[in-house]
Amino acid sequence: MPENKKREKFEELAEKRVTETLKKMRLIGNLSNRNNYDYTDEHVKQILSKLEEELKILRTKFSESHREKESTFKFK
């Protein structure tokens, strides 16, 4: 695949995936509405910790070779 095609594909997919992720993050933010939901500080801590962990993994992927690890989220 020519370099410019690879760049175009990267940009196309990155824009779509980042936009989808931002929308999902806003939906997670909607959970902060205490009129609709009941949660503890520990719930918030676990959510933010997991998101920060995944962002750290993402940074690593763009900076060096790595082995991908599948990840899920469950409250403890």
C-alpha positions as CSV (number, residue, x, y, z in Angstrom):
1,M,0.0,0.0,0.0
2,P,1.5,3.4,-1.0
3,E,2.5,5.6,1.9
4,N,-0.1,8.3,1.2
5,K,-2.8,5.7,1.1
6,K,-1.7,4.4,4.5
7,R,-1.7,7.9,5.9
8,E,-5.2,8.6,4.5
9,K,-6.5,5.3,6.0
10,F,-4.9,6.1,9.4
11,E,-6.4,9.6,9.4
12,E,-9.8,8.3,8.4
13,L,-9.9,5.6,11.1
14,A,-8.3,7.8,13.8
15,E,-10.9,10.6,13.3
16,K,-13.7,8.1,13.4
17,R,-12.4,6.2,16.4
18,V,-11.4,9.3,18.4
19,T,-14.8,10.9,17.8
20,E,-16.6,7.7,19.0
21,T,-14.4,7.6,22.1
22,L,-15.1,11.2,23.0
23,K,-18.8,10.5,22.7
24,K,-18.5,7.5,25.0
25,M,-16.5,9.5,27.5
26,R,-19.2,12.2,27.6
27,L,-21.7,9.4,28.2
28,I,-19.6,8.2,31.1
29,G,-19.6,11.8,32.3
30,N,-23.4,11.8,32.3
31,L,-23.2,9.2,35.0
32,S,-22.1,11.9,37.4
33,N,-25.7,13.3,37.6
34,R,-26.7,12.4,41.2
35,N,-30.3,13.1,40.3
36,N,-30.3,10.0,38.2
37,Y,-27.6,7.8,39.7
38,D,-26.2,6.7,43.0
39,Y,-22.5,6.0,43.3
40,T,-19.6,6.2,45.7
41,D,-16.2,7.8,45.5
42,E,-14.8,4.3,45.1
43,H,-16.9,3.8,42.0
44,V,-15.5,7.1,40.5
45,K,-11.9,6.2,41.6
46,Q,-12.2,2.8,39.8
47,I,-13.6,4.2,36.6
48,L,-11.0,7.0,36.4
49,S,-8.2,4.6,37.3
50,K,-9.1,2.2,34.5
51,L,-9.5,5.0,32.0
52,E,-6.1,6.5,33.0
53,E,-4.5,3.0,32.7
54,E,-5.8,2.5,29.2
55,L,-4.6,6.0,28.2
56,K,-1.2,5.1,29.5
57,I,-1.2,1.9,27.4
58,L,-2.3,3.9,24.4
59,R,0.6,6.3,24.8
60,T,3.0,3.3,25.1
61,K,1.6,1.8,21.9
62,F,2.4,5.0,19.9
63,S,5.9,5.3,21.4
64,E,7.4,1.8,21.1
65,S,6.8,-1.8,20.2
66,H,4.5,-3.7,22.4
67,R,2.3,-6.7,22.9
68,E,-1.4,-5.8,23.0
69,K,-3.3,-6.8,26.1
70,E,-7.1,-7.1,26.0
71,S,-8.8,-5.2,28.7
72,T,-12.3,-5.0,30.3
73,F,-13.8,-3.2,33.2
74,K,-15.6,-4.6,36.2
75,F,-16.3,-3.0,39.6
76,K,-14.4,-4.7,42.4
